[in-house]
Amino acid sequence: MTNEVTITFLGGLGQIGRNCAALESNGRIVILDCGQLFPDDLPGVDAVLPDFSWLIERADRIDGCIVTHASVSFARYGCADLWFEVHPGHD
């Protein structure tokens, strides 16, 4: 029996920054990276995040987050902050 895997890109596809994807199988979700973009051309904007609305609507199905590498864009305001927002009390 083959389990189907769906990949949903939430940001950063084809660009540097905001990298975030969700891997879904058997009704469960694992986030793959969750970075932010530091824009040079948006005065007054410090960071641009992926669109988390898809994940927040499915928060009860998120099992974790895989961080592929350590960088400033993933270390703050990324996966960890999202995890604690949608799973209060799991800190």
C-alpha positions as CSV (number, residue, x, y, z in Angstrom):
1,M,0.0,0.0,0.0
2,T,1.4,3.4,-1.0
3,N,0.8,6.5,1.2
4,E,0.2,9.6,-0.8
5,V,2.3,12.7,0.1
6,T,1.2,16.2,-0.7
7,I,3.5,19.2,-0.8
8,T,2.0,22.6,-0.2
9,F,4.3,25.6,-0.7
10,L,3.5,28.5,1.6
11,G,6.2,30.9,0.6
12,G,9.6,31.4,-0.9
13,L,9.2,29.3,-4.0
14,G,11.5,30.6,-6.7
15,Q,13.0,33.3,-4.4
16,I,15.5,33.7,-1.6
17,G,13.6,34.1,1.7
18,R,10.2,33.1,3.1
19,N,11.0,29.4,2.4
20,C,8.2,27.3,3.8
21,A,6.5,24.1,2.7
22,A,4.1,21.6,4.3
23,L,4.4,17.9,3.8
24,E,1.1,16.1,4.3
25,S,0.4,12.4,4.5
26,N,-2.3,10.3,6.2
27,G,-4.0,13.5,7.5
28,R,-0.8,14.7,9.3
29,I,1.4,17.6,8.5
30,V,5.1,18.3,8.9
31,I,6.4,21.8,8.1
32,L,9.6,22.0,6.1
33,D,11.5,25.1,6.9
34,C,9.8,28.3,7.9
35,G,12.0,31.3,7.1
36,Q,11.5,35.0,6.7
37,L,12.6,37.5,4.1
38,F,14.5,40.7,5.0
39,P,13.4,43.1,2.3
40,D,15.6,45.9,1.1
41,D,12.9,47.6,-1.0
42,L,10.1,47.9,1.6
43,P,10.8,50.9,3.9
44,G,9.6,50.3,7.4
45,V,9.2,46.6,6.9
46,D,11.7,44.5,8.9
47,A,10.6,41.0,7.8
48,V,8.1,39.3,5.5
49,L,6.8,35.9,6.6
50,P,5.2,33.0,4.7
51,D,1.4,33.0,4.7
52,F,0.6,30.9,7.8
53,S,-3.2,30.9,7.3
54,W,-3.2,27.5,5.7
55,L,-1.2,26.0,8.6
56,I,-3.2,27.8,11.3
57,E,-6.5,26.4,9.8
58,R,-4.9,22.9,10.2
59,A,-3.0,23.4,13.4
60,D,-4.4,20.3,15.1
61,R,-2.8,18.2,12.4
62,I,0.8,19.6,12.6
63,D,3.2,17.1,14.1
64,G,6.5,19.1,13.8
65,C,8.9,21.1,11.8
66,I,12.0,20.1,10.0
67,V,14.7,22.9,9.8
68,T,17.1,22.1,7.0
69,H,19.8,24.6,8.1
70,A,20.6,27.2,10.7
71,S,20.3,30.8,9.5
72,V,19.0,34.0,10.9
73,S,15.9,33.8,8.7
74,F,14.9,30.5,10.4
75,A,16.1,31.2,13.9
76,R,13.6,34.0,14.8
77,Y,10.0,34.5,13.8
78,G,10.0,31.3,11.9
79,C,9.1,27.7,12.7
80,A,9.5,27.8,16.5
81,D,7.3,30.9,16.9
82,L,4.6,29.4,14.7
83,W,4.7,26.1,16.5
84,F,4.1,27.8,19.9
85,E,1.4,30.0,18.5
86,V,-0.7,27.2,17.1
87,H,0.1,24.8,20.0
88,P,-0.2,26.9,23.2
89,G,1.0,25.1,26.3
90,H,3.5,22.9,24.4
91,D,6.6,24.9,25.3
